[in-house]
């Protein structure tokens, strides 16, 4: 009976660790996408794209 309880506890801990790691991976992927979008916005607002659109550079 004790081994059944221990098996249940170990399984619960294993699932908790697995889902915690998968959530961390999702958060990191989401942050990377946001960083990329922020960098792209920065490029268009102050970078070369903005400079090339000015009339004096035609």
PQR file of N, CA, C, O and H, with PARSE charges and radii, in Angstrom:
ATOM      1  N   UNK A   1       0.824  -1.197   0.000 -0.4000 1.5000
ATOM      2  CA  UNK A   1       0.000   0.000   0.000 -0.0000 2.0000
ATOM      3  C   UNK A   1       0.871   1.265   0.000  0.5500 1.7000
ATOM      4  O   UNK A   1       0.549   2.260  -0.650 -0.5500 1.4000
ATOM      5  N   UNK A   2       1.975   1.199   0.743 -0.4000 1.5000
ATOM      6  CA  UNK A   2       2.869   2.353   0.804 -0.0000 2.0000
ATOM      7  C   UNK A   2       3.496   2.611  -0.565  0.5500 1.7000
ATOM      8  O   UNK A   2       3.669   3.764  -0.962 -0.5500 1.4000
ATOM      9  H   UNK A   2       2.237   0.391   1.270  0.4000 1.0000
ATOM     10  N   UNK A   3       3.836   1.544  -1.285 -0.4000 1.5000
ATOM     11  CA  UNK A   3       4.444   1.720  -2.601 -0.0000 2.0000
ATOM     12  C   UNK A   3       3.472   2.383  -3.568  0.5500 1.7000
ATOM     13  O   UNK A   3       3.897   3.125  -4.454 -0.5500 1.4000
ATOM     14  H   UNK A   3       3.696   0.608  -0.963  0.4000 1.0000
ATOM     15  N   UNK A   4       2.179   2.130  -3.414 -0.4000 1.5000
ATOM     16  CA  UNK A   4       1.178   2.764  -4.259 -0.0000 2.0000
ATOM     17  C   UNK A   4       1.124   4.267  -3.993  0.5500 1.7000
ATOM     18  O   UNK A   4       1.038   5.061  -4.929 -0.5500 1.4000
ATOM     19  H   UNK A   4       1.834   1.527  -2.695  0.4000 1.0000
ATOM     20  N   UNK A   5       1.173   4.655  -2.732 -0.4000 1.5000
ATOM     21  CA  UNK A   5       1.181   6.078  -2.386 -0.0000 2.0000
ATOM     22  C   UNK A   5       2.457   6.745  -2.890  0.5500 1.7000
ATOM     23  O   UNK A   5       2.408   7.860  -3.409 -0.5500 1.4000
ATOM     24  H   UNK A   5       1.243   4.010  -1.971  0.4000 1.0000
ATOM     25  N   UNK A   6       3.588   6.078  -2.745 -0.4000 1.5000
ATOM     26  CA  UNK A   6       4.849   6.640  -3.226 -0.0000 2.0000
ATOM     27  C   UNK A   6       4.848   6.791  -4.751  0.5500 1.7000
ATOM     28  O   UNK A   6       5.351   7.778  -5.287 -0.5500 1.4000
ATOM     29  H   UNK A   6       3.628   5.172  -2.323  0.4000 1.0000
ATOM     30  N   UNK A   7       4.284   5.813  -5.429 -0.4000 1.5000
ATOM     31  CA  UNK A   7       4.175   5.890  -6.887 -0.0000 2.0000
ATOM     32  C   UNK A   7       3.305   7.069  -7.299  0.5500 1.7000
ATOM     33  O   UNK A   7       3.626   7.778  -8.253 -0.5500 1.4000
ATOM     34  H   UNK A   7       3.875   5.011  -4.993  0.4000 1.0000
ATOM     35  N   UNK A   8       2.215   7.278  -6.589 -0.4000 1.5000
ATOM     36  CA  UNK A   8       1.330   8.406  -6.877 -0.0000 2.0000
ATOM     37  C   UNK A   8       2.052   9.734  -6.665  0.5500 1.7000
ATOM     38  O   UNK A   8       1.941  10.639  -7.492 -0.5500 1.4000
ATOM     39  H   UNK A   8       1.954   6.702  -5.815  0.4000 1.0000
ATOM     40  N   UNK A   9       2.781   9.854  -5.577 -0.4000 1.5000
ATOM     41  CA  UNK A   9       3.496  11.094  -5.272 -0.0000 2.0000
ATOM     42  C   UNK A   9       4.590  11.355  -6.303  0.5500 1.7000
ATOM     43  O   UNK A   9       4.743  12.483  -6.770 -0.5500 1.4000
ATOM     44  H   UNK A   9       2.871   9.119  -4.905  0.4000 1.0000
ATOM     45  N   UNK A  10       5.345  10.332  -6.659 -0.4000 1.5000
ATOM     46  CA  UNK A  10       6.418  10.487  -7.647 -0.0000 2.0000
ATOM     47  C   UNK A  10       5.838  10.877  -9.006  0.5500 1.7000
ATOM     48  O   UNK A  10       6.394  11.733  -9.695 -0.5500 1.4000
ATOM     49  H   UNK A  10       5.221   9.415  -6.280  0.4000 1.0000
ATOM     50  N   UNK A  11       4.735  10.259  -9.390 -0.4000 1.5000
ATOM     51  CA  UNK A  11       4.083  10.597 -10.657 -0.0000 2.0000
ATOM     52  C   UNK A  11       3.589  12.039 -10.646  0.5500 1.7000
ATOM     53  O   UNK A  11       3.744  12.757 -11.634 -0.5500 1.4000
ATOM     54  H   UNK A  11       4.283   9.564  -8.831  0.4000 1.0000
ATOM     55  N   UNK A  12       3.013  12.451  -9.566 -0.4000 1.5000
ATOM     56  CA  UNK A  12       2.540  13.833  -9.445 -0.0000 2.0000
ATOM     57  C   UNK A  12       3.695  14.827  -9.553  0.5500 1.7000
ATOM     58  O   UNK A  12       3.575  15.849 -10.228 -0.5500 1.4000
ATOM     59  H   UNK A  12       2.887  11.868  -8.763  0.4000 1.0000
ATOM     60  N   UNK A  13       4.793  14.533  -8.902 -0.4000 1.5000
ATOM     61  CA  UNK A  13       5.962  15.408  -8.973 -0.0000 2.0000
ATOM     62  C   UNK A  13       6.518  15.446 -10.396  0.5500 1.7000
ATOM     63  O   UNK A  13       6.903  16.508 -10.884 -0.5500 1.4000
ATOM     64  H   UNK A  13       4.890  13.702  -8.354  0.4000 1.0000
ATOM     65  N   UNK A  14       6.560  14.297 -11.057 -0.4000 1.5000
ATOM     66  CA  UNK A  14       7.074  14.242 -12.430 -0.0000 2.0000
ATOM     67  C   UNK A  14       6.209  15.078 -13.374  0.5500 1.7000
ATOM     68  O   UNK A  14       6.742  15.812 -14.207 -0.5500 1.4000
ATOM     69  H   UNK A  14       6.248  13.434 -10.660  0.4000 1.0000
ATOM     70  N   UNK A  15       4.898  14.977 -13.257 -0.4000 1.5000
ATOM     71  CA  UNK A  15       4.010  15.785 -14.088 -0.0000 2.0000
ATOM     72  C   UNK A  15       4.169  17.269 -13.796  0.5500 1.7000
ATOM     73  O   UNK A  15       4.147  18.085 -14.717 -0.5500 1.4000
ATOM     74  H   UNK A  15       4.465  14.380 -12.580  0.4000 1.0000
ATOM     75  N   UNK A  16       4.327  17.624 -12.546 -0.4000 1.5000
ATOM     76  CA  UNK A  16       4.500  19.020 -12.172 -0.0000 2.0000
ATOM     77  C   UNK A  16       5.777  19.592 -12.788  0.5500 1.7000
ATOM     78  O   UNK A  16       5.766  20.698 -13.328 -0.5500 1.4000
ATOM     79  H   UNK A  16       4.345  16.961 -11.798  0.4000 1.0000
ATOM     80  N   UNK A  17       6.859  18.852 -12.707 -0.4000 1.5000
ATOM     81  CA  UNK A  17       8.130  19.309 -13.281 -0.0000 2.0000
ATOM     82  C   UNK A  17       8.013  19.425 -14.794  0.5500 1.7000
ATOM     83  O   UNK A  17       8.481  20.405 -15.374 -0.5500 1.4000
ATOM     84  H   UNK A  17       6.869  17.954 -12.268  0.4000 1.0000
ATOM     85  N   UNK A  18       7.402  18.451 -15.435 -0.4000 1.5000
ATOM     86  CA  UNK A  18       7.258  18.466 -16.891 -0.0000 2.0000
ATOM     87  C   UNK A  18       6.458  19.679 -17.355  0.5500 1.7000
ATOM     88  O   UNK A  18       6.887  20.384 -18.268 -0.5500 1.4000
ATOM     89  H   UNK A  18       7.022  17.655 -14.964  0.4000 1.0000
ATOM     90  N   UNK A  19       5.310  19.933 -16.745 -0.4000 1.5000
ATOM     91  CA  UNK A  19       4.477  21.050 -17.176 -0.0000 2.0000
ATOM     92  C   UNK A  19       5.099  22.391 -16.812  0.5500 1.7000
ATOM     93  O   UNK A  19       4.887  23.374 -17.521 -0.5500 1.4000
ATOM     94  H   UNK A  19       4.962  19.361 -16.003  0.4000 1.0000
ATOM     95  N   UNK A  20       5.856  22.453 -15.734 -0.4000 1.5000
ATOM     96  CA  UNK A  20       6.556  23.677 -15.378 -0.0000 2.0000
ATOM     97  C   UNK A  20       7.601  24.017 -16.439  0.5500 1.7000
ATOM     98  O   UNK A  20       7.729  25.175 -16.835 -0.5500 1.4000
ATOM     99  H   UNK A  20       6.028  21.654 -15.158  0.4000 1.0000
ATOM    100  N   UNK A  21       8.340  23.020 -16.895 -0.4000 1.5000
ATOM    101  CA  UNK A  21       9.353  23.239 -17.930 -0.0000 2.0000
ATOM    102  C   UNK A  21       8.705  23.649 -19.247  0.5500 1.7000
ATOM    103  O   UNK A  21       9.228  24.516 -19.946 -0.5500 1.4000
ATOM    104  H   UNK A  21       8.235  22.079 -16.573  0.4000 1.0000
ATOM    105  N   UNK A  22       7.584  23.042 -19.593 -0.4000 1.5000
ATOM    106  CA  UNK A  22       6.934  23.399 -20.858 -0.0000 2.0000
ATOM    107  C   UNK A  22       6.395  24.822 -20.809  0.5500 1.7000
ATOM    108  O   UNK A  22       6.428  25.526 -21.819 -0.5500 1.4000
ATOM    109  H   UNK A  22       7.159  22.337 -19.025  0.4000 1.0000
ATOM    110  N   UNK A  23       5.901  25.257 -19.657 -0.4000 1.5000
ATOM    111  CA  UNK A  23       5.441  26.645 -19.531 -0.0000 2.0000
ATOM    112  C   UNK A  23       6.604  27.623 -19.656  0.5500 1.7000
ATOM    113  O   UNK A  23       6.457  28.686 -20.260 -0.5500 1.4000
ATOM    114  H   UNK A  23       5.874  24.685 -18.837  0.4000 1.0000
ATOM    115  N   UNK A  24       7.754  27.274 -19.094 -0.4000 1.5000
ATOM    116  CA  UNK A  24       8.926  28.139 -19.206 -0.0000 2.0000
ATOM    117  C   UNK A  24       9.357  28.268 -20.660  0.5500 1.7000
ATOM    118  O   UNK A  24       9.735  29.353 -21.101 -0.5500 1.4000
ATOM    119  H   UNK A  24       7.873  26.411 -18.603  0.4000 1.0000
ATOM    120  N   UNK A  25       9.303  27.169 -21.408 -0.4000 1.5000
ATOM    121  CA  UNK A  25       9.670  27.213 -22.823 -0.0000 2.0000
ATOM    122  C   UNK A  25       8.704  28.103 -23.601  0.5500 1.7000
ATOM    123  O   UNK A  25       9.127  28.852 -24.481 -0.5500 1.4000
ATOM    124  H   UNK A  25       8.996  26.287 -21.049  0.4000 1.0000
ATOM    125  N   UNK A  26       7.417  28.029 -23.287 -0.4000 1.5000
ATOM    126  CA  UNK A  26       6.434  28.864 -23.975 -0.0000 2.0000
ATOM    127  C   UNK A  26       6.673  30.336 -23.689  0.5500 1.7000
ATOM    128  O   UNK A  26       6.565  31.171 -24.587 -0.5500 1.4000
ATOM    129  H   UNK A  26       7.073  27.420 -22.571  0.4000 1.0000
ATOM    130  N   UNK A  27       6.993  30.655 -22.458 -0.4000 1.5000
ATOM    131  CA  UNK A  27       7.243  32.047 -22.078 -0.0000 2.0000
ATOM    132  C   UNK A  27       8.486  32.574 -22.788  0.5500 1.7000
ATOM    133  O   UNK A  27       8.487  33.700 -23.286 -0.5500 1.4000
ATOM    134  H   UNK A  27       7.081  29.976 -21.728  0.4000 1.0000
ATOM    135  N   UNK A  28       9.543  31.767 -22.837 -0.4000 1.5000
ATOM    136  CA  UNK A  28      10.766  32.191 -23.521 -0.0000 2.0000
ATOM    137  C   UNK A  28      10.513  32.407 -25.002  0.5500 1.7000
ATOM    138  O   UNK A  28      11.033  33.366 -25.572 -0.5500 1.4000
ATOM    139  H   UNK A  28       9.543  30.853 -22.433  0.4000 1.0000
ATOM    140  N   UNK A  29       9.741  31.557 -25.637 -0.4000 1.5000
ATOM    141  CA  UNK A  29       9.435  31.708 -27.052 -0.0000 2.0000
ATOM    142  C   UNK A  29       8.611  32.961 -27.283  0.5500 1.7000
ATOM    143  O   UNK A  29       8.823  33.672 -28.265 -0.5500 1.4000
ATOM    144  H   UNK A  29       9.319  30.777 -25.173  0.4000 1.0000
ATOM    145  N   UNK A  30       7.680  33.237 -26.396 -0.4000 1.5000
ATOM    146  CA  UNK A  30       6.846  34.424 -26.529 -0.0000 2.0000
ATOM    147  C   UNK A  30       7.672  35.693 -26.352  0.5500 1.7000
ATOM    148  O   UNK A  30       7.462  36.672 -27.068 -0.5500 1.4000
ATOM    149  H   UNK A  30       7.507  32.659 -25.598  0.4000 1.0000
ATOM    150  N   UNK A  31       8.607  35.688 -25.409 -0.4000 1.5000
ATOM    151  CA  UNK A  31       9.467  36.845 -25.183 -0.0000 2.0000
ATOM    152  C   UNK A  31      10.353  37.079 -26.392  0.5500 1.7000
ATOM    153  O   UNK A  31      10.577  38.226 -26.777 -0.5500 1.4000
ATOM    154  H   UNK A  31       8.778  34.893 -24.827  0.4000 1.0000
ATOM    155  N   UNK A  32      10.859  36.021 -26.994 -0.4000 1.5000
ATOM    156  CA  UNK A  32      11.715  36.161 -28.171 -0.0000 2.0000
ATOM    157  C   UNK A  32      10.950  36.795 -29.321  0.5500 1.7000
ATOM    158  O   UNK A  32      11.499  37.625 -30.045 -0.5500 1.4000
ATOM    159  H   UNK A  32      10.677  35.089 -26.681  0.4000 1.0000
ATOM    160  N   UNK A  33       9.685  36.416 -29.500 -0.4000 1.5000
ATOM    161  CA  UNK A  33       8.868  37.004 -30.562 -0.0000 2.0000
ATOM    162  C   UNK A  33       8.618  38.474 -30.260  0.5500 1.7000
ATOM    163  O   UNK A  33       8.689  39.307 -31.164 -0.5500 1.4000
ATOM    164  H   UNK A  33       9.239  35.742 -28.912  0.4000 1.0000
ATOM    165  N   UNK A  34       8.327  38.804 -29.017 -0.4000 1.5000
ATOM    166  CA  UNK A  34       8.091  40.200 -28.664 -0.0000 2.0000
ATOM    167  C   UNK A  34       9.354  41.030 -28.853  0.5500 1.7000
ATOM    168  O   UNK A  34       9.285  42.166 -29.322 -0.5500 1.4000
ATOM    169  H   UNK A  34       8.269  38.127 -28.283  0.4000 1.0000
ATOM    170  N   UNK A  35      10.514  40.468 -28.490 -0.4000 1.5000
ATOM    171  CA  UNK A  35      11.762  41.185 -28.685 -0.0000 2.0000
ATOM    172  C   UNK A  35      12.017  41.429 -30.160  0.5500 1.7000
ATOM    173  O   UNK A  35      12.469  42.507 -30.545 -0.5500 1.4000
ATOM    174  H   UNK A  35      10.570  39.545 -28.109  0.4000 1.0000
ATOM    175  N   UNK A  36      11.733  40.443 -30.981 -0.4000 1.5000
ATOM    176  CA  UNK A  36      11.928  40.593 -32.415 -0.0000 2.0000
ATOM    177  C   UNK A  36      11.011  41.679 -32.962  0.5500 1.7000
ATOM    178  O   UNK A  36      11.436  42.507 -33.768 -0.5500 1.4000
ATOM    179  H   UNK A  36      11.366  39.567 -30.668  0.4000 1.0000
ATOM    180  N   UNK A  37       9.761  41.680 -32.528 -0.4000 1.5000
ATOM    181  CA  UNK A  37       8.818  42.700 -32.999 -0.0000 2.0000
ATOM    182  C   UNK A  37       9.219  44.080 -32.506  0.5500 1.7000
ATOM    183  O   UNK A  37       9.071  45.066 -33.228 -0.5500 1.4000
ATOM    184  H   UNK A  37       9.415  41.008 -31.873  0.4000 1.0000
ATOM    185  N   UNK A  38       9.724  44.157 -31.284 -0.4000 1.5000
ATOM    186  CA  UNK A  38      10.170  45.451 -30.761 -0.0000 2.0000
ATOM    187  C   UNK A  38      11.376  45.957 -31.542  0.5500 1.7000
ATOM    188  O   UNK A  38      11.468  47.147 -31.844 -0.5500 1.4000
ATOM    189  H   UNK A  38       9.844  43.356 -30.698  0.4000 1.0000
ATOM    190  N   UNK A  39      12.288  45.068 -31.866 -0.4000 1.5000
ATOM    191  CA  UNK A  39      13.444  45.471 -32.664 -0.0000 2.0000
ATOM    192  C   UNK A  39      13.031  45.910 -34.066  0.5500 1.7000
ATOM    193  O   UNK A  39      13.578  46.869 -34.611 -0.5500 1.4000
ATOM    194  H   UNK A  39      12.213  44.102 -31.621  0.4000 1.0000
ATOM    195  N   UNK A  40      12.082  45.213 -34.633 -0.4000 1.5000
ATOM    196  CA  UNK A  40      11.599  45.592 -35.963 -0.0000 2.0000
ATOM    197  C   UNK A  40      10.928  46.971 -35.921  0.5500 1.7000
ATOM    198  O   UNK A  40      11.128  47.790 -36.818 -0.5500 1.4000
ATOM    199  H   UNK A  40      11.638  44.434 -34.190  0.4000 1.0000
ATOM    200  N   UNK A  41      10.140  47.221 -34.884 -0.4000 1.5000
ATOM    201  CA  UNK A  41       9.495  48.522 -34.736 -0.0000 2.0000
ATOM    202  C   UNK A  41      10.538  49.622 -34.551  0.5500 1.7000
ATOM    203  O   UNK A  41      10.404  50.713 -35.106 -0.5500 1.4000
ATOM    204  H   UNK A  41       9.978  46.556 -34.155  0.4000 1.0000
ATOM    205  N   UNK A  42      11.562  49.333 -33.781 -0.4000 1.5000
ATOM    206  CA  UNK A  42      12.653  50.284 -33.576 -0.0000 2.0000
ATOM    207  C   UNK A  42      13.356  50.588 -34.895  0.5500 1.7000
ATOM    208  O   UNK A  42      13.713  51.736 -35.163 -0.5500 1.4000
ATOM    209  H   UNK A  42      11.671  48.447 -33.331  0.4000 1.0000
ATOM    210  N   UNK A  43      13.551  49.572 -35.705 -0.4000 1.5000
ATOM    211  CA  UNK A  43      14.192  49.749 -37.000 -0.0000 2.0000
ATOM    212  C   UNK A  43      13.367  50.675 -37.884  0.5500 1.7000
ATOM    213  O   UNK A  43      13.911  51.572 -38.528 -0.5500 1.4000
ATOM    214  H   UNK A  43      13.261  48.640 -35.488  0.4000 1.0000
ATOM    215  N   UNK A  44      12.063  50.460 -37.917 -0.4000 1.5000
ATOM    216  CA  UNK A  44      11.220  51.274 -38.787 -0.0000 2.0000
ATOM    217  C   UNK A  44      11.032  52.688 -38.254  0.5500 1.7000
ATOM    218  O   UNK A  44      10.834  53.616 -39.039 -0.5500 1.4000
ATOM    219  H   UNK A  44      11.621  49.731 -37.394  0.4000 1.0000
ATOM    220  N   UNK A  45      11.089  52.871 -36.951 -0.4000 1.5000
ATOM    221  CA  UNK A  45      10.848  54.213 -36.418 -0.0000 2.0000
ATOM    222  C   UNK A  45      12.103  55.082 -36.409  0.5500 1.7000
ATOM    223  O   UNK A  45      12.027  56.284 -36.665 -0.5500 1.4000
ATOM    224  H   UNK A  45      11.250  52.118 -36.314  0.4000 1.0000
ATOM    225  N   UNK A  46      13.275  54.472 -36.111 -0.4000 1.5000
ATOM    226  CA  UNK A  46      14.479  55.296 -36.011 -0.0000 2.0000
ATOM    227  C   UNK A  46      15.633  54.803 -36.865  0.5500 1.7000
ATOM    228  O   UNK A  46      16.681  55.447 -36.905 -0.5500 1.4000
ATOM    229  H   UNK A  46      13.336  53.496 -35.903  0.4000 1.0000
ATOM    230  N   UNK A  47      15.472  53.698 -37.536 -0.4000 1.5000
ATOM    231  CA  UNK A  47      16.585  53.081 -38.235 -0.0000 2.0000
ATOM    232  C   UNK A  47      16.709  53.520 -39.679  0.5500 1.7000
ATOM    233  O   UNK A  47      16.258  54.598 -40.066 -0.5500 1.4000
ATOM    234  H   UNK A  47      14.621  53.175 -37.503  0.4000 1.0000
ATOM    235  N   UNK A  48      17.325  52.669 -40.456 -0.4000 1.5000
ATOM    236  CA  UNK A  48      17.616  52.955 -41.855 -0.0000 2.0000
ATOM    237  C   UNK A  48      16.346  53.127 -42.675  0.5500 1.7000
ATOM    238  O   UNK A  48      16.329  53.918 -43.618 -0.5500 1.4000
ATOM    239  H   UNK A  48      17.691  51.794 -40.142  0.4000 1.0000
ATOM    240  N   UNK A  49      15.304  52.418 -42.343 -0.4000 1.5000
ATOM    241  CA  UNK A  49      14.052  52.536 -43.092 -0.0000 2.0000
ATOM    242  C   UNK A  49      13.506  53.955 -43.000  0.5500 1.7000
ATOM    243  O   UNK A  49      12.977  54.480 -43.980 -0.5500 1.4000
ATOM    244  H   UNK A  49      15.318  51.775 -41.577  0.4000 1.0000
ATOM    245  N   UNK A  50      13.626  54.571 -41.849 -0.4000 1.5000
ATOM    246  CA  UNK A  50      13.153  55.944 -41.677 -0.0000 2.0000
ATOM    247  C   UNK A  50      14.028  56.911 -42.467  0.5500 1.7000
ATOM    248  O   UNK A  50      13.513  57.838 -43.092 -0.5500 1.4000
ATOM    249  H   UNK A  50      14.055  54.144 -41.052  0.4000 1.0000
ATOM    250  N   UNK A  51      15.322  56.710 -42.446 -0.4000 1.5000
ATOM    251  CA  UNK A  51      16.246  57.594 -43.155 -0.0000 2.0000
ATOM    252  C   UNK A  51      16.063  57.502 -44.668  0.5500 1.7000
ATOM    253  O   UNK A  51      16.136  58.516 -45.362 -0.5500 1.4000
ATOM    254  H   UNK A  51      15.741  55.957 -41.938  0.4000 1.0000
ATOM    255  N   UNK A  52      15.831  56.318 -45.174 -0.4000 1.5000
ATOM    256  CA  UNK A  52      15.705  56.150 -46.632 -0.0000 2.0000
ATOM    257  C   UNK A  52      14.397  56.733 -47.135  0.5500 1.7000
ATOM    258  O   UNK A  52      14.286  56.996 -48.332 -0.5500 1.4000
ATOM    259  H   UNK A  52      15.771  55.495 -44.610  0.4000 1.0000
ATOM    260  N   UNK A  53      13.412  56.947 -46.296 -0.4000 1.5000
ATOM    261  CA  UNK A  53      12.136  57.501 -46.718 -0.0000 2.0000
ATOM    262  C   UNK A  53      12.154  59.027 -46.780  0.5500 1.7000
ATOM    263  O   UNK A  53      11.215  59.628 -47.301 -0.5500 1.4000
ATOM    264  H   UNK A  53      13.503  56.733 -45.324  0.4000 1.0000
ATOM    265  N   UNK A  54      13.197  59.661 -46.263 -0.4000 1.5000
ATOM    266  CA  UNK A  54      13.256  61.125 -46.285 -0.0000 2.0000
ATOM    267  C   UNK A  54      13.489  61.624 -47.702  0.5500 1.7000
ATOM    268  O   UNK A  54      14.175  60.981 -48.497 -0.5500 1.4000
ATOM    269  H   UNK A  54      13.961  59.173 -45.840  0.4000 1.0000
ATOM    270  N   UNK A  55      12.924  62.750 -47.999 -0.4000 1.5000
ATOM    271  CA  UNK A  55      12.979  63.334 -49.347 -0.0000 2.0000
ATOM    272  C   UNK A  55      14.406  63.702 -49.748  0.5500 1.7000
ATOM    273  O   UNK A  55      14.761  63.598 -50.922 -0.5500 1.4000
ATOM    274  H   UNK A  55      12.367  63.272 -47.353  0.4000 1.0000
ATOM    275  N   UNK A  56      15.210  64.122 -48.811 -0.4000 1.5000
ATOM    276  CA  UNK A  56      16.564  64.575 -49.127 -0.0000 2.0000
ATOM    277  C   UNK A  56      17.472  63.437 -49.592  0.5500 1.7000
ATOM    278  O   UNK A  56      18.538  63.696 -50.150 -0.5500 1.4000
ATOM    279  H   UNK A  56      14.921  64.206 -47.857  0.4000 1.0000
ATOM    280  N   UNK A  57      17.076  62.201 -49.377 -0.4000 1.5000
ATOM    281  CA  UNK A  57      17.892  61.068 -49.781 -0.0000 2.0000
ATOM    282  C   UNK A  57      17.488  60.481 -51.118  0.5500 1.7000
ATOM    283  O   UNK A  57      18.054  59.474 -51.544 -0.5500 1.4000
ATOM    284  H   UNK A  57      16.210  61.991 -48.923  0.4000 1.0000
ATOM    285  N   UNK A  58      16.510  61.095 -51.796 -0.4000 1.5000
ATOM    286  CA  UNK A  58      16.085  60.576 -53.111 -0.0000 2.0000
ATOM    287  C   UNK A  58      17.028  60.984 -54.186  0.5500 1.7000
ATOM    288  O   UNK A  58      16.826  60.636 -55.350 -0.5500 1.4000
ATOM    289  H   UNK A  58      16.051  61.913 -51.450  0.4000 1.0000
TER
END
